[in-house]
């Protein structure tokens, strides 16, 4: 069962996110990690469903400042893709923190169906302090490509 947090943002597990993206050709996956993460860790691959991930940094690298015009830039990118304020939008980051903040900001900007990809792309740290071994997009065996 999905979790609806106090912020009103639904947490959706990665496998369910994939199923919902497949079922709804208008749904969008927005990866809010940094350019460095996309290049060195990889990005979700939606080519099997003839779509691309929308890449939009939430924070800058290496100083981790929140991008001041994030909502305006994403709004323009979504409009260019034909997305409406009612389009289901899934936000993904490394493990679910930044994506939740981005989803909250876009909800405040008028998007009514913003979702947080619960485990993110790599999931939390395991007992050896490594990511991608407990949960997340990569761990679930979903397609991804090196950026």
Backbone as numpy.savetxt, mean C-alpha at the origin, in Angstrom:
# Nx Ny Nz CAx CAy CAz Cx Cy Cz
-11.59 -12.32 9.47 -12.45 -11.12 9.47 -11.56 -9.88 9.47
-11.89 -8.94 8.64 -11.13 -7.72 8.56 -11.34 -6.90 9.83
-10.35 -6.09 10.13 -10.45 -5.24 11.30 -10.67 -3.80 10.86
-11.65 -3.17 11.46 -11.89 -1.76 11.21 -11.35 -1.02 12.43
-10.27 -0.28 12.23 -9.64 0.43 13.34 -10.45 1.68 13.70
-10.11 2.26 14.85 -10.81 3.45 15.32 -10.77 4.57 14.29
-9.72 4.59 13.47 -9.59 5.63 12.45 -10.57 5.43 11.30
-11.24 4.27 11.27 -12.16 3.97 10.18 -11.48 3.30 9.01
-10.19 3.03 9.13 -9.43 2.38 8.07 -9.46 0.88 8.30
-9.89 0.14 7.29 -9.95 -1.31 7.38 -8.56 -1.91 7.14
-8.14 -2.80 8.02 -6.91 -3.57 7.82 -7.28 -4.82 7.03
-6.61 -5.02 5.89 -6.91 -6.15 5.03 -5.65 -7.00 4.88
-5.72 -8.30 5.21 -4.56 -9.17 5.04 -4.11 -9.20 3.58
-2.82 -9.50 3.35 -2.27 -9.44 1.99 -2.99 -10.36 1.01
-3.29 -11.58 1.41 -3.95 -12.50 0.48 -5.35 -12.01 0.11
-6.05 -11.45 1.07 -7.37 -10.89 0.78 -7.24 -9.64 -0.10
-6.20 -8.85 0.14 -5.95 -7.69 -0.71 -5.81 -8.13 -2.16
-5.00 -9.17 -2.39 -4.80 -9.69 -3.74 -6.14 -10.13 -4.36
-6.94 -10.85 -3.59 -8.24 -11.33 -4.10 -9.16 -10.16 -4.44
-9.16 -9.14 -3.60 -10.02 -7.99 -3.85 -9.53 -7.18 -5.05
-8.22 -7.08 -5.22 -7.68 -6.41 -6.41 -8.06 -7.18 -7.68
-7.98 -8.51 -7.63 -8.37 -9.33 -8.78 -9.85 -9.17 -9.10
-10.68 -9.10 -8.08 -12.14 -9.07 -8.27 -12.65 -7.71 -8.74
-11.93 -6.65 -8.43 -12.39 -5.29 -8.75 -11.37 -4.60 -9.66
-11.64 -4.54 -10.95 -10.67 -3.94 -11.88 -10.44 -2.45 -11.68
-11.28 -1.82 -10.86 -11.06 -0.39 -10.59 -10.22 -0.16 -9.34
-10.06 -1.17 -8.49 -9.30 -1.02 -7.25 -7.84 -0.69 -7.56
-7.21 0.05 -6.65 -5.85 0.52 -6.85 -4.99 0.11 -5.66
-3.74 -0.31 -5.93 -2.75 -0.57 -4.89 -1.73 0.55 -4.95
-1.58 1.26 -3.82 -0.63 2.37 -3.73 0.48 1.95 -2.77
1.71 1.92 -3.27 2.88 1.59 -2.46 3.49 2.91 -1.99
3.48 3.14 -0.67 3.93 4.42 -0.12 5.33 4.37 0.47
6.07 3.30 0.18 7.44 3.22 0.67 8.34 4.20 -0.10
9.61 4.22 0.23 10.54 5.14 -0.42 11.10 4.56 -1.71
11.67 5.43 -2.53 12.32 4.99 -3.77 13.40 3.96 -3.47
14.12 4.15 -2.39 15.18 3.20 -2.01 14.58 1.82 -1.75
13.46 1.76 -1.06 12.81 0.48 -0.78 12.33 -0.18 -2.08
11.75 0.62 -2.96 11.29 0.06 -4.23 12.46 -0.53 -5.00
13.59 0.19 -5.01 14.76 -0.25 -5.79 15.44 -1.46 -5.17
15.59 -1.47 -3.86 16.41 -2.50 -3.21 15.63 -3.65 -2.62
14.35 -3.44 -2.31 13.54 -4.50 -1.68 12.56 -5.11 -2.68
12.09 -4.29 -3.64 11.16 -4.76 -4.65 9.80 -4.12 -4.50
8.92 -4.40 -5.48 7.57 -3.86 -5.46 6.58 -4.96 -5.83
5.35 -4.86 -5.33 4.33 -5.84 -5.72 4.16 -5.84 -7.24
3.93 -7.00 -7.80 3.75 -7.15 -9.25 2.29 -7.52 -9.52
1.58 -6.63 -10.19 0.17 -6.84 -10.51 -0.03 -7.18 -11.98
1.03 -7.57 -12.67 0.93 -7.81 -14.11 -0.04 -8.95 -14.44
-0.23 -9.91 -13.55 -1.17 -11.00 -13.81 -2.61 -10.52 -13.93
-2.87 -9.35 -13.36 -4.22 -8.78 -13.48 -4.19 -7.51 -14.33
-3.16 -7.40 -15.15 -3.00 -6.30 -16.11 -3.08 -4.91 -15.48
-2.41 -4.78 -14.33 -2.36 -3.47 -13.67 -0.98 -3.20 -13.13
-0.76 -1.97 -12.74 0.50 -1.56 -12.13 0.22 -0.96 -10.76
1.20 -1.09 -9.91 1.14 -0.47 -8.59 1.41 1.02 -8.77
0.67 1.84 -8.05 0.92 3.27 -8.06 1.97 3.54 -6.97
3.11 4.06 -7.36 4.20 4.32 -6.42 4.16 5.79 -6.01
4.00 6.03 -4.71 3.90 7.40 -4.21 4.51 7.45 -2.80
5.67 8.06 -2.68 6.35 8.11 -1.38 5.54 8.89 -0.34
5.41 8.30 0.84 4.79 8.97 1.98 5.84 9.80 2.70
7.04 9.26 2.81 8.16 9.95 3.46 9.33 9.99 2.50
10.18 11.00 2.70 11.38 11.11 1.89 12.49 10.26 2.49
13.45 9.91 1.67 14.62 9.15 2.12 15.83 10.00 1.80
16.78 10.15 2.68 16.97 9.44 3.94 16.47 10.17 5.18
15.89 11.35 5.03 15.53 12.14 6.22 14.17 11.82 6.82
13.39 10.97 6.18 12.10 10.50 6.70 11.07 11.61 6.95
11.17 12.70 6.21 10.15 13.74 6.31 8.90 13.28 5.56
7.73 13.55 6.12 6.50 13.25 5.41 6.41 14.22 4.23
6.10 13.70 3.06 5.99 14.52 1.85 4.85 15.51 2.06
5.13 16.82 2.04 4.10 17.80 2.39 2.90 17.82 1.46
3.10 17.54 0.18 1.97 17.59 -0.76 1.52 16.19 -1.18
1.70 15.22 -0.28 1.35 13.83 -0.59 -0.09 13.71 -1.10
-1.04 14.24 -0.36 -2.45 14.08 -0.73 -2.75 14.70 -2.10
-2.19 15.86 -2.37 -2.43 16.52 -3.66 -1.80 15.71 -4.80
-0.58 15.23 -4.59 0.11 14.45 -5.63 -0.62 13.14 -5.90
-1.05 12.46 -4.82 -1.75 11.20 -5.00 -3.12 11.42 -5.62
-3.81 12.46 -5.21 -5.10 12.79 -5.79 -4.97 12.97 -7.31
-3.96 13.69 -7.75 -3.73 13.91 -9.18 -3.39 12.59 -9.88
-2.57 11.76 -9.27 -2.20 10.48 -9.87 -3.41 9.54 -9.96
-4.23 9.54 -8.94 -5.44 8.71 -8.96 -6.42 9.20 -10.02
-6.59 10.50 -10.12 -7.48 11.07 -11.14 -6.98 10.71 -12.54
-5.67 10.73 -12.73 -5.09 10.38 -14.04 -5.37 8.92 -14.39
-5.52 8.06 -13.37 -5.84 6.65 -13.59 -7.35 6.42 -13.71
-8.13 7.47 -13.54 -9.58 7.34 -13.63 -10.23 6.92 -12.32
-9.49 6.96 -11.24 -10.05 6.58 -9.94 -10.99 7.67 -9.43
-12.04 7.23 -8.78 -13.02 8.13 -8.18 -12.81 8.18 -6.67
-13.46 9.11 -6.01 -13.37 9.18 -4.55 -13.94 7.92 -3.89
-14.75 7.16 -4.64 -15.35 5.94 -4.11 -14.58 4.67 -4.51
-13.49 4.82 -5.24 -12.67 3.67 -5.64 -12.03 3.03 -4.41
-11.96 1.71 -4.38 -11.28 1.04 -3.27 -9.77 1.17 -3.49
-9.09 1.74 -2.51 -7.66 1.99 -2.61 -6.96 1.29 -1.46
-6.01 0.43 -1.81 -5.21 -0.31 -0.83 -3.85 0.36 -0.71
-3.44 0.65 0.52 -2.15 1.28 0.78 -1.23 0.25 1.41
0.00 0.15 0.87 0.97 -0.81 1.38 2.29 -0.10 1.64
2.95 -0.51 2.72 4.30 -0.05 3.02 5.10 -1.27 3.48
6.12 -1.09 4.27 6.93 -2.22 4.70 6.15 -3.16 5.61
5.50 -2.59 6.65 4.82 -3.46 7.61 3.47 -2.93 8.08
2.98 -1.84 7.52 1.62 -1.40 7.82 1.48 -0.08 8.54
2.56 0.56 8.94 2.47 1.82 9.68 2.28 3.04 8.80
3.20 3.24 7.88 3.11 4.39 6.98 1.87 4.29 6.10
1.54 3.08 5.68 0.37 2.92 4.81 -0.91 3.31 5.54
-0.98 3.03 6.83 -2.16 3.44 7.61 -2.25 4.96 7.64
-1.13 5.64 7.89 -1.15 7.11 7.94 -1.56 7.69 6.58
-1.05 7.10 5.50 -1.41 7.57 4.15 -2.90 7.35 3.90
-3.42 6.19 4.29 -4.84 5.90 4.11 -5.70 6.88 4.91
-5.26 7.20 6.12 -6.00 8.17 6.94 -6.01 9.53 6.27
-4.86 9.94 5.72 -4.80 11.25 5.07 -5.71 11.30 3.84
-5.73 10.22 3.07 -6.56 10.22 1.87 -8.05 10.10 2.22
-8.37 9.46 3.33 -9.75 9.44 3.80 -10.17 10.87 4.16
-9.28 11.59 4.84 -9.56 12.99 5.18 -9.71 13.85 3.92
-9.05 13.43 2.83 -9.14 14.16 1.56 -10.39 13.78 0.76
-11.23 12.91 1.32 -12.50 12.60 0.68 -12.63 11.24 0.02
-11.59 10.43 0.08 -11.67 9.07 -0.48 -12.34 8.17 0.56
-13.41 7.51 0.16 -14.26 6.81 1.12 -13.91 5.34 1.35
-13.03 4.75 0.53 -12.75 3.32 0.67 -11.24 3.05 0.71
-10.55 3.72 1.62 -9.12 3.52 1.80 -8.88 2.35 2.74
-7.98 1.46 2.36 -7.67 0.25 3.13 -6.18 0.19 3.42
-5.83 -0.39 4.55 -4.44 -0.60 4.93 -4.10 -2.08 4.71
-3.04 -2.35 3.94 -2.59 -3.73 3.76 -1.88 -4.13 5.04
-2.56 -4.97 5.80 -2.22 -5.25 7.19 -0.77 -5.65 7.44
-0.23 -6.56 6.71 1.12 -7.05 6.99 2.18 -6.32 6.17
1.77 -5.47 5.25 2.71 -4.75 4.41 3.45 -5.65 3.43
4.51 -5.11 2.86 5.27 -5.83 1.85 6.21 -6.86 2.48
6.78 -6.52 3.64 7.76 -7.41 4.27 7.34 -7.95 5.64
6.34 -7.36 6.26 5.91 -7.80 7.58 6.86 -7.36 8.68
6.57 -7.81 9.91 7.38 -7.41 11.06 8.71 -8.17 11.11
9.55 -7.74 12.02 10.82 -8.43 12.26 10.56 -9.79 12.90
11.37 -10.78 12.53 11.29 -12.07 13.20 12.28 -12.09 14.37
12.45 -13.23 15.01 13.32 -13.32 16.19 14.79 -13.06 15.86
15.15 -13.17 14.58 16.52 -12.88 14.14 16.66 -11.46 13.59
15.63 -10.66 13.77 15.61 -9.27 13.31 15.63 -9.15 11.78
15.00 -10.10 11.09 14.85 -10.06 9.64 13.38 -9.92 9.27
13.14 -9.26 8.16 11.77 -9.10 7.66 11.50 -10.09 6.54
10.23 -10.29 6.23 9.84 -11.15 5.12 9.79 -12.62 5.47
9.93 -12.94 6.76 9.94 -14.34 7.18 8.76 -14.71 8.07
7.92 -13.73 8.38 6.79 -13.97 9.28 5.46 -13.75 8.56
5.36 -12.64 7.86 4.14 -12.29 7.15 4.47 -11.23 6.11
3.45 -10.82 5.38 3.63 -9.78 4.37 3.47 -10.31 2.96
3.47 -9.39 2.00 3.27 -9.70 0.59 4.26 -10.75 0.10
5.55 -10.52 0.35 6.58 -11.45 -0.12 6.45 -12.81 0.55
6.25 -12.82 1.87 6.12 -14.07 2.62 4.94 -14.90 2.13
3.86 -14.23 1.74 2.65 -14.92 1.28 2.84 -15.55 -0.10
3.97 -15.25 -0.74 4.23 -15.83 -2.06 3.56 -15.08 -3.20
3.10 -13.87 -2.93 2.50 -13.06 -3.99 3.61 -12.52 -4.90
3.26 -12.26 -6.14 4.24 -11.81 -7.13 4.83 -10.46 -6.75
6.12 -10.32 -7.02 6.80 -9.06 -6.83 7.99 -9.02 -7.78
8.48 -7.83 -8.03 9.63 -7.65 -8.91 10.63 -6.73 -8.23
11.88 -6.91 -8.62 12.92 -6.02 -8.12 12.77 -4.69 -8.83
12.79 -3.59 -8.08 12.56 -2.27 -8.65 13.68 -1.76 -9.51
